[in-house]
Amino acid sequence: MLMPETDASIVARRDDIVARLKALVPDGVVSDRAGLKAFDGDALTAYRQSPLVCVLPRTKEEVAAVLKFASEEGVPIVPRGAGTSLSGGALPLADAILIGLSRMNRILDIDLENRAVTVEPGVTNLAITRAVEGKGFYYAPDPSSQIACTIGGNIAENSGGLHCLKYGLTTNNLLSATLVTITGETVRLDSGGGYDLLGVVAGSEGLLGVVVEAVVRILPLPPVTRTLMAAFSSVPDAGRCVAEVIAGGIVPAAMEFMDRRCIEAVEAYCAPGYPKGAEGVLIIDADGIKSEVDEAIARIATIARGCGAEVREAVDEAERARIWAGRKSAFPAMGRLAPDMLCMDGTIPRRMLPRVLARMAEMADEYGLGFCNVFHAGDGNLHPLIIFDVMKEGELERAEAFGADILRLCVEVGGVLTGEHGVGVEKRDLMPEMFSDADLAQQQRLKCAFDAAGLLNPGKVFPTLSACVEQGHMHVKGGRVPYPNLPRF
């Protein structure tokens, strides 16, 4: 995986950069080698790079000061939340300032009447629900890493989770965001009239600015929730069940799939009580008012049995919690099978599930690697877990090639490269599989409007990044063009 060439002139100025950052954030600069090791990567663990320096601001004013300094000095910035990105979105650069938002972790306002919570970017996803559940509310997006991942990172990657089928991704639950641009300007974006800049920022992967505050939507806790577990003797039968449930007009709160190898690993890891011997299971939530839920559960159970499943329902809240805890433990449970893992994130039309699942099994044999299927079945968001040992020669390269072929297959059948993990560096070089040169150029023009010098999170998303002046675009502010001493052509 190639990253931008390190700018030696910036590295040579490191001591001065560190000193000036300490003047801006006196108690929040990490510059010693041992301290920087804690920030040398994210959840795409195959890649490590120590940053030039790490700065940990506490306020939006400190963020603005750091970005203004970086812009004036021409130093790249890599934003970081909790470091749970699976696509390398927070991978540092040797010539870039890593700006971590973890200390900006306050819940600023809870407005139950308007169902809104205002938070700083370092607040964890689960902390929002914990703060309001006593009043009968919750925050719907629930990534598997919700105990650790932060709202700033969720916005950057447009994270989803187990219940996004019914309640949407982060962008569908984001009411407002306050963004600091690379020049240090602070702007508030909301869902009012005009251009949908809030929608642009959600999923922008730190390429357009740094979110320093957000207002998110909370929802009333549903009065009734019931959970079914359907065990199948074949994976294609499970895929057919998913298609028939959605085709029947039923929208479960969640519909998750795990295959046999994943079931066995999770059962050994945390013993949630999954059925033995099944080739695949679907875990399905229905929530809402009692009559609605009762009808949905009865119809889903009938469809599942018609597809050959053995169906059982969680008998109480404790069993429901165990079942879902097992699903959220799928990623760590892979450590029982192999020391290393790549988690892919393609999304496909639901009707293509049987075909894609069968082809992935063939690919695993071709590459000689193990893998497990776990995914958000209701919306076709696949998370194949490719397991390998990086210490064995060639296995990382084979795993990456396997993953790339899975994503190409997703695009081939009418899907997309990513559902919720973002592009980062992991999928960057596959962008031309999905987008034409004209598409990518248009996306880069949007980046130029926010970041003319290309200082924000360079090396991510775009396989090649043209300078904004090469595209004929230049940022003008206050009637002045940047670098007025340079000749214009």
C-alpha positions as CSV (number, residue, x, y, z in Angstrom):
1,M,0.0,0.0,0.0
2,L,1.7,3.2,-1.2
3,M,1.3,6.4,0.7
4,P,2.4,9.9,-0.3
5,E,6.1,10.5,-0.4
6,T,7.4,12.0,2.9
7,D,8.3,15.6,2.6
8,A,11.8,15.8,4.1
9,S,11.6,19.5,4.5
10,I,8.7,19.2,6.9
11,V,10.4,16.4,8.9
12,A,13.5,18.7,9.1
13,R,11.3,21.3,10.8
14,R,9.9,18.9,13.4
15,D,11.4,20.5,16.5
16,D,10.0,23.9,15.5
17,I,6.6,22.4,14.7
18,V,6.5,20.6,18.0
19,A,7.4,23.8,19.9
20,R,4.8,25.9,18.2
21,L,2.1,23.3,18.8
22,K,3.0,23.2,22.5
23,A,2.3,26.9,22.5
24,L,-1.1,26.3,21.1
25,V,-2.0,23.2,23.1
26,P,0.3,23.3,26.1
27,D,-0.9,20.1,27.8
28,G,-1.7,18.1,24.7
29,V,1.3,17.4,22.5
30,V,2.8,14.0,22.2
31,S,6.2,14.0,20.5
32,D,8.4,11.3,22.1
33,R,8.9,8.1,20.2
34,A,7.4,5.9,22.9
35,G,4.3,8.0,23.2
36,L,3.8,8.2,19.4
37,K,3.7,4.4,19.2
38,A,0.2,4.5,20.7
39,F,-0.9,6.5,17.6
40,D,0.9,4.7,14.8
41,G,-2.2,3.0,13.3
42,D,-5.8,2.2,13.5
43,A,-7.9,-1.0,13.2
44,L,-6.4,-1.8,9.8
45,T,-3.5,-3.4,11.8
46,A,-1.4,-4.5,8.8
47,Y,-0.1,-1.0,8.4
48,R,1.8,1.2,10.9
49,Q,3.4,4.6,10.6
50,S,4.5,6.9,13.4
51,P,3.2,10.4,12.9
52,L,5.4,13.5,12.9
53,V,3.7,14.6,16.1
54,C,0.4,14.1,17.8
55,V,-1.7,16.9,19.3
56,L,-4.7,16.3,21.5
57,P,-6.8,19.5,21.8
58,R,-9.6,19.9,24.4
59,T,-11.6,22.7,22.8
60,K,-12.8,23.8,19.3
61,E,-10.7,26.9,19.6
62,E,-7.5,24.8,20.0
63,V,-8.6,22.7,17.0
64,A,-9.0,25.9,14.9
65,A,-5.6,27.2,16.1
66,V,-3.9,23.9,15.1
67,L,-5.5,23.8,11.7
68,K,-4.7,27.4,11.0
69,F,-1.1,26.8,11.9
70,A,-0.9,23.7,9.7
71,S,-2.4,25.6,6.8
72,E,0.0,28.5,7.1
73,E,3.0,26.2,7.4
74,G,1.9,23.8,4.7
75,V,1.9,20.8,7.1
76,P,-0.6,18.0,6.4
77,I,-3.2,17.0,9.1
78,V,-4.6,13.5,9.8
79,P,-7.7,13.6,12.0
80,R,-8.2,10.7,14.5
81,G,-11.1,9.6,16.6
82,A,-10.7,6.4,18.7
83,G,-8.6,4.7,16.0
84,T,-11.2,2.0,15.3
85,S,-11.3,2.6,11.5
86,L,-11.1,-0.7,9.6
87,S,-10.1,1.0,6.3
88,G,-6.9,2.8,7.5
89,G,-8.8,6.2,7.6
90,A,-6.7,7.4,10.6
91,L,-3.3,6.0,9.4
92,P,-0.7,8.6,10.2
93,L,1.9,10.1,7.9
94,A,5.6,10.7,8.8
95,D,5.3,14.3,7.8
96,A,1.8,15.1,9.1
97,I,0.3,16.3,12.4
98,L,-2.0,13.7,13.9
99,I,-4.9,15.5,15.6
100,G,-6.7,13.3,18.1
101,L,-10.1,14.3,19.3
102,S,-10.4,11.9,22.2
103,R,-10.2,14.5,24.9
104,M,-13.2,16.4,23.5
105,N,-15.6,14.0,25.1
106,R,-18.3,16.1,26.7
107,I,-22.1,15.8,26.2
108,L,-23.0,19.5,25.9
109,D,-26.8,19.4,25.8
110,I,-29.6,16.9,26.0
111,D,-32.9,18.2,24.5
112,L,-35.5,15.5,25.1
113,E,-38.3,17.7,23.9
114,N,-36.7,18.0,20.5
115,R,-35.1,14.6,20.6
116,A,-31.6,16.0,20.1
117,V,-28.2,15.6,21.9
118,T,-25.3,17.9,21.3
119,V,-21.9,16.3,21.7
120,E,-18.2,16.9,21.2
121,P,-16.5,14.5,18.7
122,G,-14.8,12.4,21.3
123,V,-18.0,11.2,22.9
124,T,-18.4,7.5,22.3
125,N,-21.3,6.1,20.4
126,L,-22.7,4.1,23.3
127,A,-22.3,7.0,25.8
128,I,-25.2,8.8,24.1
129,T,-27.6,6.0,24.7
130,R,-26.3,5.6,28.2
131,A,-27.0,9.3,28.8
132,V,-30.6,9.2,27.7
133,E,-31.9,5.6,28.2
134,G,-33.0,6.4,31.7
135,K,-35.5,8.9,30.2
136,G,-36.7,6.3,27.6
137,F,-34.5,7.3,24.6
138,Y,-31.6,5.9,22.7
139,Y,-29.2,6.7,19.8
140,A,-30.0,4.3,16.9
141,P,-26.7,3.8,14.9
142,D,-24.8,1.0,16.7
143,P,-21.6,-0.1,15.1
144,S,-20.0,-3.3,16.7
145,S,-17.3,-1.0,18.1
146,Q,-19.8,1.3,19.7
147,I,-18.3,1.0,23.2
148,A,-15.1,2.6,21.8
149,C,-15.8,4.4,18.5
150,T,-16.6,8.1,18.7
151,I,-19.2,10.3,17.1
152,G,-16.5,12.3,15.2
153,G,-15.2,9.1,13.6
154,N,-18.8,7.9,13.0
155,I,-19.5,11.1,11.1
156,A,-16.2,10.8,9.1
157,E,-17.0,7.3,8.0
158,N,-20.8,7.5,8.0
159,S,-21.0,4.5,10.3
160,G,-24.0,2.3,10.5
161,G,-24.4,-0.8,12.7
162,L,-26.7,-3.6,13.3
163,H,-29.9,-1.6,13.3
164,C,-29.2,0.7,10.3
165,L,-31.6,-1.3,8.1
166,K,-34.6,0.4,9.8
167,Y,-33.1,3.4,11.4
168,G,-30.4,4.5,8.9
169,L,-26.7,5.4,9.0
170,T,-25.0,8.2,10.9
171,T,-26.1,10.7,8.1
172,N,-29.7,9.8,8.7
173,N,-29.4,10.6,12.4
174,L,-27.2,13.7,12.2
175,L,-29.0,17.1,12.6
176,S,-26.0,19.4,12.6
177,A,-22.2,19.5,12.6
178,T,-19.7,22.2,13.5
179,L,-16.7,21.9,11.2
180,V,-13.3,23.5,11.4
181,T,-11.8,24.0,7.9
182,I,-8.1,23.8,7.1
183,T,-7.7,27.5,7.4
184,G,-9.0,27.5,11.0
185,E,-12.5,28.9,10.1
186,T,-15.4,27.4,12.2
187,V,-18.6,26.8,10.3
188,R,-21.9,25.2,11.4
189,L,-23.7,23.0,8.9
190,D,-27.3,21.9,9.3
191,S,-30.0,20.3,7.2
192,G,-31.6,23.6,6.2
193,G,-32.1,25.0,2.7
194,G,-29.4,25.3,0.0
195,Y,-26.6,22.8,-0.7
196,D,-26.6,19.7,1.5
197,L,-23.2,20.3,3.0
198,L,-24.1,18.3,6.1
199,G,-24.6,15.3,3.9
200,V,-21.3,16.0,2.1
201,V,-19.4,16.1,5.4
202,A,-20.9,12.8,6.7
203,G,-18.7,10.2,5.1
204,S,-16.0,12.6,4.0
205,E,-13.3,10.7,5.9
206,G,-11.5,13.8,7.3
207,L,-10.7,15.2,3.8
208,L,-12.9,18.3,4.1
209,G,-12.4,19.5,7.7
210,V,-12.5,18.4,11.4
211,V,-15.9,18.0,13.1
212,V,-15.7,19.6,16.6
213,E,-19.4,19.4,17.6
214,A,-22.5,17.5,16.4
215,V,-26.2,17.4,17.1
216,V,-27.6,13.9,16.7
217,R,-31.1,12.6,16.7
218,I,-32.3,10.4,19.5
219,L,-35.4,8.1,19.4
220,P,-37.9,6.8,22.0
221,L,-37.1,3.3,23.1
222,P,-39.5,1.0,21.3
223,P,-42.2,-0.4,23.6
224,V,-41.7,-4.0,22.4
225,T,-38.7,-5.8,20.9
226,R,-38.6,-9.5,19.9
227,T,-35.7,-11.4,18.6
228,L,-35.7,-14.5,16.4
229,M,-32.8,-16.8,15.6
230,A,-33.2,-18.9,12.4
231,A,-30.7,-21.7,11.8
232,F,-30.1,-22.9,8.2
233,S,-28.6,-26.1,6.7
234,S,-27.2,-24.1,3.7
235,V,-26.0,-20.5,3.3
236,P,-27.9,-19.9,0.0
237,D,-31.2,-20.8,1.9
238,A,-30.4,-18.0,4.4
239,G,-29.8,-15.6,1.5
240,R,-33.1,-16.6,0.0
241,C,-34.9,-16.0,3.3
242,V,-33.4,-12.5,3.5
243,A,-34.7,-11.6,0.1
244,E,-38.2,-13.0,0.8
245,V,-38.5,-11.1,4.0
246,I,-37.7,-7.8,2.5
247,A,-39.7,-8.6,-0.7
248,G,-42.7,-9.2,1.6
249,G,-42.6,-5.6,2.7
250,I,-41.2,-6.4,6.2
251,V,-38.6,-4.1,7.6
252,P,-36.9,-5.7,10.6
253,A,-35.1,-3.5,13.0
254,A,-32.0,-5.7,12.4
255,M,-31.3,-8.8,10.3
256,E,-27.8,-10.2,10.8
257,F,-26.1,-13.3,9.3
258,M,-23.2,-15.5,10.5
259,D,-21.9,-18.6,8.9
260,R,-20.9,-21.9,10.5
261,R,-17.2,-21.0,11.1
262,C,-18.1,-17.7,12.6
263,I,-20.8,-19.3,14.8
264,E,-18.3,-21.8,16.1
265,A,-15.7,-19.2,16.9
266,V,-18.2,-16.9,18.6
267,E,-19.6,-19.8,20.6
268,A,-16.1,-20.7,21.8
269,Y,-15.4,-17.1,22.6
270,C,-18.4,-16.0,24.6
271,A,-21.0,-18.8,24.6
272,P,-24.1,-16.9,23.5
273,G,-26.0,-20.2,22.9
274,Y,-26.0,-20.4,19.1
275,P,-27.3,-23.6,17.5
276,K,-24.7,-26.3,16.8
277,G,-24.3,-27.7,13.3
278,A,-26.0,-24.9,11.4
279,E,-24.3,-23.7,8.2
280,G,-25.7,-20.2,8.9
281,V,-27.9,-18.3,11.3
282,L,-30.0,-15.2,10.9
283,I,-30.6,-13.0,14.0
284,I,-33.6,-10.9,13.4
285,D,-35.1,-8.1,15.6
286,A,-38.6,-6.6,15.2
287,D,-39.5,-3.6,17.3
288,G,-42.4,-1.2,17.7
289,I,-45.9,-1.4,19.1
290,K,-47.0,-4.9,20.2
291,S,-49.5,-5.7,17.4
292,E,-47.0,-4.6,14.7
293,V,-44.2,-6.7,16.2
294,D,-46.3,-9.7,16.7
295,E,-47.4,-9.7,13.1
296,A,-43.8,-9.2,11.8
297,I,-42.4,-12.0,14.0
298,A,-45.1,-14.4,12.8
299,R,-44.5,-13.6,9.2
300,I,-40.7,-13.7,9.4
301,A,-40.9,-17.1,11.2
302,T,-43.2,-18.5,8.5
303,I,-40.9,-17.3,5.7
304,A,-37.8,-18.7,7.5
305,R,-39.3,-22.1,8.0
306,G,-40.4,-22.1,4.4
307,C,-36.7,-21.6,3.5
308,G,-35.8,-24.7,5.6
309,A,-34.8,-23.0,8.9
310,E,-35.2,-24.1,12.4
311,V,-36.6,-21.0,14.3
312,R,-36.4,-20.1,17.9
313,E,-37.2,-16.9,19.8
314,A,-35.3,-15.3,22.7
315,V,-37.4,-16.0,25.7
316,D,-36.4,-12.9,27.7
317,E,-34.2,-9.8,27.7
318,A,-31.2,-11.7,29.1
319,E,-31.2,-14.1,26.2
320,R,-31.7,-11.3,23.7
321,A,-28.7,-9.6,25.2
322,R,-26.6,-12.8,24.9
323,I,-27.6,-13.3,21.3
324,W,-26.6,-9.8,20.2
325,A,-23.5,-9.8,22.4
326,G,-22.4,-12.8,20.4
327,R,-22.9,-11.0,17.1
328,K,-20.9,-8.0,18.3
329,S,-18.1,-10.3,19.3
330,A,-17.7,-11.8,15.9
331,F,-14.6,-9.7,15.1
332,P,-12.6,-10.4,18.3
333,A,-13.6,-14.0,18.1
334,M,-11.6,-14.4,14.9
335,G,-8.5,-14.3,17.1
336,R,-9.3,-17.9,18.0
337,L,-8.8,-19.0,14.4
338,A,-5.8,-16.9,13.2
339,P,-3.6,-14.1,14.5
340,D,-4.6,-11.6,11.8
341,M,-7.8,-10.5,10.0
342,L,-9.0,-8.3,7.3
343,C,-12.6,-7.2,7.5
344,M,-14.1,-6.2,4.2
345,D,-17.1,-4.0,3.7
346,G,-18.8,-4.3,0.3
347,T,-22.5,-3.8,-0.3
348,I,-24.6,-5.7,-2.9
349,P,-28.2,-5.9,-4.0
350,R,-30.0,-8.4,-1.7
351,R,-31.1,-10.6,-4.6
352,M,-27.4,-11.2,-5.3
353,L,-26.6,-12.7,-1.9
354,P,-26.7,-16.4,-2.9
355,R,-24.5,-15.8,-6.0
356,V,-22.0,-13.7,-4.1
357,L,-21.8,-16.0,-1.1
358,A,-21.1,-19.0,-3.3
359,R,-18.4,-17.2,-5.3
360,M,-16.7,-16.0,-2.1
361,A,-16.4,-19.6,-0.9
362,E,-14.8,-20.5,-4.3
363,M,-12.3,-17.6,-3.9
364,A,-11.3,-18.8,-0.5
365,D,-10.3,-22.1,-2.0
366,E,-8.4,-20.3,-4.8
367,Y,-6.4,-18.2,-2.4
368,G,-5.9,-20.9,0.2
369,L,-7.1,-18.7,3.0
370,G,-9.8,-19.1,5.7
371,F,-12.7,-16.7,5.9
372,C,-15.9,-16.2,7.8
373,N,-19.1,-14.5,6.7
374,V,-20.8,-12.1,9.0
375,F,-22.9,-9.2,7.6
376,H,-25.9,-6.9,7.8
377,A,-28.1,-9.2,5.7
378,G,-31.1,-6.8,5.5
379,D,-29.3,-4.2,3.4
380,G,-26.7,-6.4,1.7
381,N,-23.7,-4.9,3.6
382,L,-21.2,-7.7,3.6
383,H,-18.3,-8.1,6.2
384,P,-16.3,-11.1,5.1
385,L,-13.6,-11.7,7.6
386,I,-10.4,-13.0,5.9
387,I,-8.1,-14.7,8.4
388,F,-4.4,-15.2,8.0
389,D,-1.0,-15.0,9.7
390,V,1.1,-12.0,8.7
391,M,4.2,-13.8,9.9
392,K,3.8,-16.4,7.1
393,E,5.4,-15.2,3.9
394,G,2.9,-14.0,1.3
395,E,-0.2,-14.4,3.4
396,L,-0.9,-10.7,3.8
397,E,-0.5,-10.2,0.1
398,R,-2.9,-13.1,-0.6
399,A,-5.4,-11.8,1.9
400,E,-5.4,-8.3,0.4
401,A,-5.8,-9.7,-3.1
402,F,-8.7,-11.9,-1.9
403,G,-10.3,-8.9,-0.3
404,A,-9.9,-6.8,-3.5
405,D,-11.5,-9.5,-5.5
406,I,-14.4,-9.6,-3.1
407,L,-14.9,-5.9,-3.6
408,R,-14.6,-6.1,-7.4
409,L,-17.3,-8.8,-7.2
410,C,-19.6,-6.5,-5.2
411,V,-19.3,-3.8,-7.9
412,E,-19.7,-6.3,-10.7
413,V,-23.1,-7.4,-9.4
414,G,-24.4,-3.9,-9.0
415,G,-23.1,-3.0,-5.5
416,V,-20.6,-0.6,-4.1
417,L,-17.1,-0.7,-2.5
418,T,-18.1,0.3,1.0
419,G,-21.2,0.4,3.1
420,E,-20.0,1.9,6.4
421,H,-16.2,1.5,6.9
422,G,-15.1,4.1,4.4
423,V,-12.5,3.9,1.6
424,G,-9.4,5.1,3.5
425,V,-6.3,3.4,2.1
426,E,-7.8,-0.1,2.0
427,K,-10.1,0.5,-0.9
428,R,-8.4,3.6,-2.4
429,D,-6.8,1.9,-5.3
430,L,-10.1,0.2,-6.2
431,M,-12.0,3.4,-6.7
432,P,-11.6,3.2,-10.5
433,E,-13.5,-0.1,-10.4
434,M,-16.6,1.9,-9.4
435,F,-16.0,5.4,-10.6
436,S,-14.9,6.8,-14.0
437,D,-12.1,9.4,-14.3
438,A,-14.8,12.0,-14.7
439,D,-16.5,10.9,-11.5
440,L,-13.2,11.0,-9.5
441,A,-12.3,14.4,-10.9
442,Q,-15.7,15.8,-9.8
443,Q,-15.2,14.4,-6.3
444,Q,-11.7,16.0,-6.2
445,R,-13.2,19.3,-7.2
446,L,-15.4,19.2,-4.2
447,K,-12.3,18.5,-2.0
448,C,-10.6,21.5,-3.6
449,A,-13.5,23.7,-2.5
450,F,-12.7,22.8,1.1
451,D,-9.0,22.1,1.0
452,A,-7.2,23.8,-1.9
453,A,-3.7,22.8,-0.7
454,G,-4.7,19.1,-0.2
455,L,-3.4,19.1,3.4
456,L,-6.3,17.2,5.0
457,N,-5.8,13.4,5.3
458,P,-3.7,13.0,2.2
459,G,-3.2,9.6,0.6
460,K,-6.8,8.5,1.5
461,V,-9.8,7.8,-0.7
462,F,-8.3,9.0,-4.0
463,P,-5.9,6.7,-5.9
464,T,-4.3,9.8,-7.4
465,L,-4.9,13.4,-6.2
466,S,-4.4,16.1,-8.7
467,A,-3.4,19.5,-7.4
468,C,-6.4,21.9,-7.4
469,V,-4.6,24.3,-9.7
470,E,-4.2,21.4,-12.2
471,Q,-8.0,21.2,-12.4
472,G,-8.3,24.9,-12.9
473,H,-9.7,25.6,-9.5
474,M,-8.4,27.9,-6.8
475,H,-9.7,29.0,-3.5
476,V,-10.2,32.7,-3.1
477,K,-11.0,34.3,0.3
478,G,-11.4,37.9,1.1
479,G,-10.7,38.9,-2.5
480,R,-7.1,37.4,-2.2
481,V,-5.7,34.4,-4.0
482,P,-3.2,32.1,-2.3
483,Y,0.5,32.5,-3.0
484,P,0.1,35.8,-4.9
485,N,3.8,35.8,-5.8
486,L,3.4,32.8,-8.1
487,P,2.8,33.4,-11.8
488,R,-0.7,32.6,-13.1
489,F,-1.2,30.8,-16.4
